[in-house]
C-alpha cells in the first residue's frame, strides 16, 4: 500500500463539476492499494496517517500530526500509485489490487479513518476526479506499508 500525503492549506475534489470533498488545513492523501494489501495494511496506514508529524510546532519543527492540529484529511483513491514503473516507458498495473477488491478495502479505510478522526472527506472510488490543492511548504511524503 502506498499513501502519497501532502500537507495542504486547502484541497478539494470534484466529480462532474460538483465538489464532493473539501478540506482546509490538513492532509491530502492519495492512496494506492496493491495486490497483496489487506485490512492489516489498512489499519497500519491509518495509524501512520493520523500520527505522522508534518505540521510545525511553536519551535518551527515538524512535530505535530494532523490529529494534533485538528486538520482535515481528504482521501483520494489513485490506483496509479500501485503501478510498476521499474522499467520501460509505460507503467504496468499487475501490481495493483483488482478494482472490486480495492474498492472494498478503500471503503474499509474510509470508514475506519472516519471513526478515528472527525474531519475526513473523500473522493469517489474509480471516478474521473479533478483535485485542486494548495500544497503548504511544499511538503509531500510517500508512505508505504
C-alpha angles and dihedrals in degrees: 000000000000127000119188105199126192125188104229138184087207139350138175139182125212133195118190090353092303121116107236099169133021138167138178118212112000144072130322104206122196108193126201116190115207131208097262097042119120137161095293090061090047091052090049095049091050091054091049094045094052095044103035107120110229103132124087124251126207091283093054093252124131095247102127130085129212087259091053093054094039089236129165127259119213110193118201125178113228115174092185088075087069092056124125105238100163096115143009129025100279128063120242120217102198087107093061122093111253111265098251093051093040091052090054092052093044090053090048090050092050093048094048093044091050090051091054101039127037100211105062127141129169148196123235117273112245095002128128098253134186112212121197121188146160106219108214109220092349092272118169130159133180111218121193129192 
